[in-house]
Amino acid sequence: MSRKNAIRLLLLVALVGGLFWINYRYVSVSPSSIREWILDFGAWAPFIFIIVYTVRPLVLFPASVLSLGAGLAFGALWGTVYTIIGATLGAALSFFVARKLGKSLANHSWKGKASVIQKNMEKQGFFYILFLRLLPLFPFDLISYSAGISKVKFSHFVLGTFLGILPGTFAYNFLGSSFVEGDYTYIMAAVVVFILIAIIPIFFRDKLKKYFK
C-alpha cells in the first residue's frame, strides 16, 4: 500500500473513531424518547423512521437504540419491516460513501493476509457479508465501510446484509415491543428470543468458516 493510501486510510479510521467517541460521550437518547418523537409524525412516522435509519451510519448513532425504538413505536412485525428497509438502505449508503472516498483503496491489490481476504471477498463476497452480519461480533457500520473499500460486489453486499440482519432485527424489535405490552411473561419471552438469536449463530461459526478459506 502506498504512503498516500495509508495516510488516507488512517484519516478515515480517525474520522470513524472520532464519530464513535462523540456519539458515546455526548449523545444519550433512549428508545422510549425515540418512540415518542417518531409517533409525533403521525402517518408519516414510518417514512421518517426509514429516512433517519438510512442516514444514521453517517453519524454512527447506535443502530440498536433505533431498532428498540421501532419495536416500541410500531410493534414487533412492522418495526422489523421498517428497520430492515432502513438498515439495508443505510448499509448501502455507507458502502457507496466508503467506495467513493476510498476508491483507490478499493482498486488496490492488498498484500499478505489482506490479499487473502480481498480474494475471498471477490469470490465469496455474499457468504462473507452474511457471516459477519449473522455473528454479533463486529460493529454494523464497520462492516459496511470495510466492504465499501474492498472489491466485494454491491449486489452480494446488499443481499448478504438483508438476509444476515433479519434474525437480529426481529430480536431487537420484539424486545422493544415487549416493553409496550408490559406483560412480564411477554417480556421474558422476548428476552429469551433475543438471547437465542444472539448466541445461536456462534455455534455455526466453524461450519461457516469453510467459506473463508
BELLINRA-V243307 format. One record per pair of residues at least 4 apart in sequence whose ideal C-beta (glycine too) atoms are under 7 Angstrom apart, sorted by sequence separation. I is the first residue (numbers start at 1). GAP is how many residues later the second one is. D is the distance in Angstrom with one decimal. If there is no record, write none. Layout:
# BELLINRA-V243307
I;GAP;D + I;GAP;D
This chain:
# BELLINRA-V243307
1;4;5.0 + 2;4;6.8 + 3;4;6.3 + 4;4;6.4 + 5;4;6.2 + 6;4;6.4 + 7;4;6.4 + 8;4;6.5 + 9;4;6.4 + 10;4;6.2 + 11;4;6.3 + 12;4;6.5 + 13;4;6.1 + 14;4;6.2 + 15;4;6.5 + 16;4;6.5 + 17;4;6.4 + 18;4;6.4 + 19;4;6.2 + 20;4;6.2 + 21;4;5.8 + 22;4;5.7 + 23;4;4.8 + 29;4;5.7 + 31;4;6.4 + 32;4;6.7 + 33;4;6.3 + 34;4;6.1 + 35;4;6.2 + 36;4;6.7 + 41;4;4.4 + 44;4;5.5 + 45;4;6.1 + 46;4;6.4 + 47;4;6.5 + 48;4;6.3 + 49;4;6.2 + 50;4;6.2 + 51;4;6.7 + 52;4;6.3 + 63;4;6.1 + 64;4;6.4 + 65;4;6.3 + 66;4;6.4 + 67;4;6.9 + 68;4;6.5 + 69;4;6.0 + 70;4;5.6 + 71;4;6.9 + 74;4;4.1 + 75;4;5.7 + 76;4;6.3 + 77;4;6.7 + 78;4;6.1 + 79;4;6.0 + 80;4;6.1 + 81;4;6.6 + 82;4;6.2 + 83;4;5.7 + 84;4;6.1 + 85;4;6.3 + 86;4;6.0 + 87;4;6.2 + 88;4;6.4 + 89;4;6.4 + 90;4;6.5 + 91;4;6.3 + 92;4;6.5 + 93;4;6.3 + 94;4;6.2 + 95;4;6.2 + 96;4;6.0 + 97;4;6.2 + 98;4;5.6 + 99;4;6.5 + 102;4;5.8 + 103;4;6.6 + 104;4;6.1 + 110;4;3.7 + 111;4;5.3 + 113;4;6.6 + 114;4;6.2 + 115;4;6.2 + 116;4;6.3 + 117;4;6.2 + 118;4;6.8 + 119;4;6.5 + 120;4;5.2 + 121;4;5.2 + 124;4;5.7 + 125;4;6.4 + 126;4;6.1 + 127;4;6.0 + 128;4;6.4 + 129;4;6.1 + 130;4;6.2 + 131;4;6.4 + 138;4;6.0 + 140;4;6.9 + 141;4;6.2 + 142;4;6.0 + 143;4;6.2 + 144;4;6.6 + 145;4;7.0 + 146;4;6.4 + 152;4;5.8 + 153;4;6.8 + 154;4;6.3 + 155;4;6.3 + 156;4;5.9 + 157;4;6.1 + 158;4;6.2 + 159;4;6.3 + 160;4;5.6 + 161;4;6.1 + 165;4;5.1 + 166;4;6.5 + 167;4;6.4 + 168;4;6.5 + 169;4;6.3 + 170;4;5.8 + 171;4;6.3 + 172;4;6.3 + 173;4;6.2 + 174;4;6.5 + 177;4;6.6 + 183;4;6.6 + 184;4;6.3 + 185;4;6.3 + 186;4;6.4 + 187;4;6.4 + 188;4;6.4 + 189;4;6.4 + 190;4;6.2 + 191;4;6.4 + 192;4;6.2 + 193;4;6.2 + 194;4;6.3 + 195;4;6.2 + 196;4;5.7 + 204;4;5.6 + 205;4;6.4 + 1;5;5.3 + 29;5;6.2 + 56;5;4.9 + 71;5;5.9 + 74;5;4.1 + 110;5;4.7 + 138;5;5.5 + 147;5;5.0 + 152;5;5.4 + 181;5;4.6 + 39;6;5.8 + 73;6;6.8 + 109;6;6.7 + 132;6;5.5 + 38;7;5.0 + 41;7;4.8 + 56;7;6.6 + 99;7;5.5 + 121;7;5.7 + 71;8;4.4 + 74;8;6.1 + 110;8;4.7 + 120;8;6.5 + 178;8;5.0 + 179;8;6.7 + 70;9;3.7 + 178;9;4.4 + 38;10;6.7 + 56;10;6.4 + 133;10;6.9 + 147;10;5.1 + 38;11;5.4 + 132;11;5.0 + 70;12;5.7 + 178;12;3.6 + 53;13;5.7 + 70;13;4.8 + 175;15;4.6 + 67;16;5.2 + 174;16;4.8 + 175;16;6.7 + 129;18;6.3 + 174;19;5.7 + 175;19;4.8 + 174;20;7.0 + 49;21;6.4 + 171;22;5.9 + 129;23;6.8 + 171;23;4.4 + 63;24;6.7 + 128;24;6.9 + 171;26;4.2 + 125;27;3.7 + 129;27;6.5 + 133;27;6.3 + 171;27;6.8 + 45;28;6.8 + 46;28;7.0 + 125;28;5.5 + 129;28;5.4 + 133;28;5.7 + 121;29;4.7 + 122;29;5.0 + 168;29;6.1 + 53;30;6.6 + 121;30;5.9 + 126;30;4.0 + 130;30;4.2 + 134;30;4.9 + 167;30;4.6 + 34;31;6.7 + 38;31;6.7 + 121;31;4.5 + 125;31;3.8 + 129;31;3.0 + 133;31;2.5 + 34;32;6.5 + 50;32;5.7 + 54;32;5.4 + 118;32;6.2 + 125;32;6.7 + 129;32;5.9 + 133;32;5.3 + 136;32;6.5 + 49;33;5.5 + 53;33;2.7 + 57;33;4.9 + 118;33;6.1 + 126;33;6.0 + 130;33;6.0 + 27;34;6.6 + 31;34;5.7 + 35;34;5.3 + 39;34;5.6 + 53;34;6.1 + 56;34;5.5 + 126;34;4.8 + 130;34;4.7 + 34;35;3.3 + 38;35;4.6 + 50;35;5.3 + 54;35;4.2 + 129;35;6.5 + 23;36;6.9 + 29;36;6.3 + 46;36;5.3 + 50;36;4.3 + 54;36;4.7 + 57;36;6.4 + 23;37;5.2 + 31;37;3.9 + 35;37;4.0 + 49;37;6.5 + 53;37;5.6 + 57;37;4.3 + 23;38;6.1 + 31;38;4.2 + 35;38;4.4 + 54;39;6.1 + 19;40;6.5 + 20;40;5.5 + 32;40;6.4 + 19;41;4.4 + 31;41;5.5 + 106;43;5.2 + 105;44;4.6 + 106;44;6.7 + 106;45;6.3 + 102;46;6.8 + 94;47;5.9 + 98;47;4.3 + 102;47;3.9 + 95;49;5.5 + 99;49;4.3 + 94;50;3.6 + 98;50;2.7 + 99;50;6.7 + 94;51;5.5 + 97;51;6.8 + 98;51;5.2 + 95;52;5.8 + 96;52;6.9 + 91;53;4.6 + 95;53;4.3 + 94;54;6.5 + 95;59;6.5 + 95;62;5.8 + 136;62;5.4 + 92;66;5.9 + 135;66;5.1 + 134;67;4.4 + 135;67;6.6 + 88;70;6.5 + 91;70;4.8 + 135;70;6.6 + 88;73;5.8 + 88;74;5.2 + 63;77;5.2 + 131;77;4.9 + 84;78;7.0 + 87;78;5.7 + 131;80;6.7 + 60;81;5.8 + 84;81;6.6 + 84;82;6.8 + 87;82;6.6 + 57;84;4.7 + 127;84;3.9 + 128;84;6.9 + 84;85;5.5 + 83;86;5.0 + 57;87;6.4 + 124;87;5.0 + 12;89;6.7 + 80;89;5.4 + 12;90;6.6 + 80;90;4.9 + 83;90;6.1 + 120;92;6.1 + 80;93;4.6 + 8;94;6.9 + 79;94;3.8 + 9;96;6.4 + 76;97;5.1 + 79;97;6.6 + 76;98;4.4 + 79;98;6.4 + 5;99;5.8 + 5;100;5.6 + 71;101;6.4 + 76;101;4.3 + 67;102;6.2 + 71;102;3.6 + 75;102;5.0 + 5;103;6.3 + 70;103;5.5 + 71;103;6.4 + 68;104;5.6 + 71;104;6.3 + 72;104;4.6 + 67;105;3.6 + 71;105;2.4 + 72;105;6.7 + 67;106;6.0 + 70;106;6.6 + 71;106;4.1 + 1;107;6.6 + 68;107;6.5 + 69;107;6.6 + 72;107;6.4 + 64;108;6.2 + 68;108;3.9 + 72;108;5.6 + 67;109;7.0 + 16;129;6.9 + 31;145;6.0
